């Protein structure tokens, strides 16, 4: 049995750590106190943001985690302080444990093993010692990808090689991750580096050009609020509340759009199902093959995927419901407007039924107005757009998380997370738990194949089929509508000939010819109105272009050899392609609200 409403999210804050291994002895204690103070303030601010917010959060107690490489120096200091303050500790290691332990002296290795035993989750990147600094660079990228903000204990100098602290700081900044910079001397004032302060796009920034603020209580409070709190705009809060109160709609009460597809030969009548599969069951069926893949089947991945699958099932099914409701309402309005004209014209043929025809016309017009008012009041249009956007935002998160080094790009928008759907998706991203344990290049290649198979191939097939379906529907409406207008021209010519030549047969049918000359273009105009509002031709073009881009990305994922950064960047490209397609679609439809046909 599925839940009664879409799932609320858990408040989660993950703080990554990067920094120097060799620290001056006199700097260790001041740095420890600084980390202690920062973690305490972050925890207090997180609890303040979530307090009393059970309307959107599943619980008001935030889950706080520090993500560390457990290396000597900054990593071990931060990890120790985190455990002392009750934070969870996760670890990402550049090598397998027995290889990584060679980086430590006796004292350091003892601390490392003790901290590792207290981690909630730990995993290693699929790197070998032969890769040298590149292995540490990958571990730094994974840390930034898995963190909401990054604490960097750093002397401010250039990196001494790939994967150095400066490189990790630059990488985090470009990914839109706020960086709390603690100078390595332990006494210089700390600061926060973040493009979001000035609403800049972070992609081309680095540590030299990114906005900087003092790391004080006010800035930390603003930072945590903007990371965890729902968007402040009233309409966004209202939309989030509406979504979380949604219920399942298990019957299709608006058959207009499916019937249009059937009538135009776009879809077989046997494909129409008035009964909808319960949302949890539909999502389970949709995700079954993906979750059977080795990486997704790992026990550590299951809980997070359960939550994401549930959320996706709700958003996808609700998007389908409101899509059909809105499109059904749109088709009904144009059909009703045409029917009202036809009823008025029929009065010419049946004068004795004039009163009944007038009553029928008024009833049809009342239904048209009522349908429009109901669609406007219930926001069918906006809910369809919002829920489809959310569903497609959620779908790629499962693969991005398993890859570990990939990010969904929530923080790349210069305006920040301003949509409730982005905020909700980002909160679910935080709930997903640790990435897959990829120990070897072969496992990376296997996961890349699974991403190509279950993410891209299915979307390529859908977009190809949708392009064909939308093209066929658009062409059918164009063909029938054009034929009706040509038919009206033919009727007009026949009427004109009859009147000019006084042909009795034609004159005796003058009323019928008048009805046809007005009725045929009325029906044709309705079909062209549906075609124009539905934007089916543009939808076909977008689907075709999206399929072509996805095919190139699928080919890249199947290229061998492939390493984790390449797989991660390709998966990010896939998510960006889907988001770009959504943005184009959203721009196309956002002004096509349900309205009375002119």
Buried (B, 14 or more C-beta within 10 A) or exposed (E): EBBEEBBBBBBBBBBBBBBBBEBEEEBBEBBBEBBBBBBEBBBBBBBBBBEEBEEBBBEEEBBBBBBBBBBBBBBBBBBBBBBEBEBBBBBBBBBBBEBBBEBBEEEBBEBBEBBBEEBBBBBBBBBBEEBEBBBBBBBBBBBBBBBBBBBBBBBBEEBEEBBBBBBBBBBBBBBBBBBBBBBBBBEEEBBBBBBBBEEBEBEEBBBEEBBBBEBEEEBBBBBBBBBBBBBEEEEBBEBBEBBBEBEBBEEBEBBBBBBBBBEBEBBEEEEEEEEBBBBBEBBBEBBEEBBEBEBBEBEBBEEBBBBBBBBBBBBBBBBBBBBBBBBBBBBBBBBBBBBBBBBBBBBBEEEEBEEEBEEBBEEBBEBBEEBBEEBBEBBBBBBBBBBBBBBBBBBBBBBBBBBBBBBBBBBBBEEBBEBBBBBBBBBBBBBBBBBBBBBEBEBBBBBBBBBBBBBBBBBBEBBBEBBBBBBBBBBBBBEBBEEBBEBBEEBBEBBEEBEEEEEEEBEEBEEBBBBBBBBBBBBBBBBBBBBEBBBBBBBBBBBBBBBEBBBEBBEBBBEEEBBBBBBBBBBBBBBBBBBBBBEBBEEEBEEBBBEEBE
